[in-house]
Amino acid sequence: MTDASAPAIPISLRPVVLRVAGLNLAYFGVEIAVAVAIGSLALIADSLDFLEDAALNLLIFAGIGWSLRNRARLGMVLAGILLLPALATAYAAWEKVADMAPPAPLPLTLAGLGALAVNLTCAVMLARHRDGGGSLTRAAYLSARNDAYANLAIIGAGLVTALTLSPWPDLVAAAGIAVLNADSAMDILKAARAEWRAAHPAA
């Protein structure tokens, strides 16, 4: 099998990933401000996701039109990028143990609702391309989809925090976001390795 036989990433994906990158970067600014103001670990984790998603989609924008071999290499890089928010969340959780004050539930919930709206918009924009371009388009779609799941967890954490005034819902939501990112990273890495094998057939 050669690079020519690999599924091409449609050029029509270019403006889509550029718009998705812009939306993610804009909401990163909103969510990190709220996260710092109320001391929410879940929002910090999710805001890092938005920043990571912006970078991921910009890299995909750059990688459209590359050979299968180079797309496989970029897919491996993107898998590593998806792990960064998980590692940052783990470190923030370690720091949070020293201060177990719960975040303000109303801003937590509203920020989660706003994030859900952004991520659902991005997921819908990317959905028709998710199976057409290998690890790169799969990376973009999985990231937006998983972020939508994470936002539902944040909204739930805000509601439970309002009822219990406990810091644990925020911590549990943050842990769930980290696990989702790690799982997506493995999924993307598998797709990238399959592309790499296709670009380097056995002699």
C-alpha positions in Angstrom: 0.0 0.0 0.0 1.3 3.5 -0.8 0.5 7.0 0.3 -1.6 7.4 -2.8 -4.0 4.7 -1.7 -4.6 6.3 1.7 -7.9 8.2 2.3 -7.4 11.8 1.5 -8.4 14.5 4.0 -11.0 16.7 2.1 -9.9 20.3 1.5 -13.4 21.3 2.7 -12.2 20.4 6.2 -9.8 23.4 6.2 -12.4 26.2 7.0 -14.2 23.9 9.5 -11.1 23.2 11.6 -10.2 26.9 11.5 -13.6 27.9 12.8 -13.4 25.2 15.5 -10.0 26.4 16.6 -11.3 30.0 16.9 -14.3 28.9 19.0 -12.1 26.9 21.3 -9.6 29.7 21.8 -12.3 32.2 22.5 -14.0 30.0 25.1 -10.7 29.1 26.7 -10.4 32.8 27.7 -13.9 32.8 29.2 -13.6 29.5 31.1 -10.1 30.0 32.6 -11.2 33.4 33.9 -14.2 31.8 35.7 -12.1 28.8 36.9 -9.5 31.0 38.6 -12.2 33.3 40.0 -14.1 30.5 41.7 -11.3 28.0 42.3 -12.8 25.1 40.2 -10.5 22.3 39.3 -13.0 20.9 36.8 -13.2 24.2 34.9 -9.4 24.5 34.9 -9.2 21.1 33.3 -11.9 21.9 30.8 -10.3 25.3 29.9 -7.0 23.5 29.2 -9.0 21.2 26.9 -10.2 24.3 25.0 -6.7 25.5 24.6 -5.5 22.0 23.6 -8.4 21.8 21.1 -7.5 25.1 19.5 -3.9 23.9 19.0 -5.0 20.5 17.8 -7.3 22.0 15.1 -4.6 24.4 14.0 -2.2 21.5 13.6 -4.9 19.6 11.6 -5.3 22.7 9.4 -1.6 22.6 8.7 -1.6 18.9 8.1 -4.3 18.7 5.4 -2.8 17.6 2.2 0.2 15.9 3.8 1.2 12.3 2.9 -0.1 9.4 4.9 3.3 9.0 6.5 3.5 12.6 7.7 -0.2 12.5 8.8 0.7 9.4 10.9 3.5 11.3 12.5 1.3 14.3 13.2 -1.4 12.0 14.7 1.2 10.6 17.1 2.0 14.2 18.2 -1.7 15.0 18.6 -2.1 11.9 20.8 0.6 13.4 23.1 -1.1 16.7 23.1 -4.3 15.1 24.3 -2.4 13.7 27.3 -1.2 17.2 28.4 -4.5 18.4 30.0 -4.8 15.0 31.8 -1.3 15.5 33.3 -2.0 19.2 34.2 -5.3 18.2 35.9 -3.5 15.5 37.9 -1.0 18.1 39.2 -3.8 20.7 39.9 -5.7 18.0 41.9 -2.7 17.3 44.0 -2.5 21.1 44.8 -6.2 21.2 45.4 -6.0 18.7 48.3 -4.4 21.3 50.4 -7.5 23.6 49.9 -10.7 21.7 49.8 -13.0 24.7 49.5 -15.9 24.1 47.1 -16.2 26.3 44.0 -19.2 28.6 43.6 -21.9 26.4 42.1 -23.8 28.9 40.0 -20.8 30.1 37.9 -19.6 26.5 37.7 -22.9 25.4 36.2 -23.2 28.4 33.9 -19.7 28.0 32.6 -20.4 24.3 32.0 -23.5 25.1 30.0 -21.6 27.6 27.9 -18.8 25.1 27.2 -21.4 22.5 26.3 -22.9 24.8 23.7 -19.5 25.5 22.2 -18.5 21.9 22.1 -21.7 20.6 20.6 -21.4 23.2 17.9 -17.9 22.0 17.2 -18.9 18.4 17.2 -21.7 18.9 14.7 -19.3 20.8 12.5 -16.8 18.0 12.6 -19.1 15.0 12.6 -19.4 14.4 8.9 -15.6 14.4 8.6 -14.8 12.1 11.5 -14.2 8.9 9.5 -12.8 10.4 6.3 -9.3 11.4 7.1 -7.6 9.0 9.4 -6.1 9.9 12.8 -6.2 13.7 12.2 -10.0 14.1 11.7 -10.7 11.5 14.3 -8.6 13.4 16.7 -10.6 16.6 16.1 -14.0 14.8 16.4 -13.1 12.8 19.5 -11.8 15.9 21.3 -15.0 17.8 20.6 -17.2 14.9 21.5 -15.4 14.1 24.8 -15.4 17.7 25.8 -19.2 17.7 25.4 -19.4 14.7 27.8 -17.0 16.6 30.2 -19.3 19.6 30.1 -22.2 17.5 31.2 -20.1 16.3 34.1 -19.3 19.9 35.0 -23.0 20.9 34.9 -23.8 17.9 37.2 -21.0 18.9 39.5 -22.3 22.4 39.8 -25.8 21.1 40.7 -24.5 18.6 43.3 -22.2 21.3 44.7 -25.2 23.6 45.2 -26.9 20.9 47.2 -24.0 19.6 49.2 -21.5 22.5 49.3 -18.8 19.8 49.0 -15.6 20.1 46.9 -15.8 16.5 45.8 -18.1 16.8 42.8 -15.7 19.3 41.2 -12.7 16.9 41.9 -14.6 13.9 40.5 -15.6 15.8 37.3 -11.9 16.9 36.9 -10.8 13.3 37.2 -13.4 12.2 34.6 -12.1 14.8 32.2 -8.6 13.5 32.6 -9.6 9.9 32.0 -11.5 10.9 28.8 -8.5 12.7 27.5 -6.2 9.7 28.2 -8.7 7.3 26.5 -8.9 9.6 23.4 -5.1 9.8 23.2 -4.9 6.0 23.0 -7.6 5.9 20.3 -5.8 8.5 18.2 -2.4 6.8 18.7 -3.9 3.5 17.5 -5.2 5.2 14.3 -1.9 6.9 13.8 0.0 3.6 14.2 -2.3 2.0 11.6 -1.5 4.8 9.2 2.2 4.4 9.9 2.0 0.7 9.1 0.1 1.4 5.9 2.8 3.9 4.8 5.5 1.4 5.7 4.3 -2.0 4.3 6.4 -5.0 5.0 8.9 -5.8 2.3 
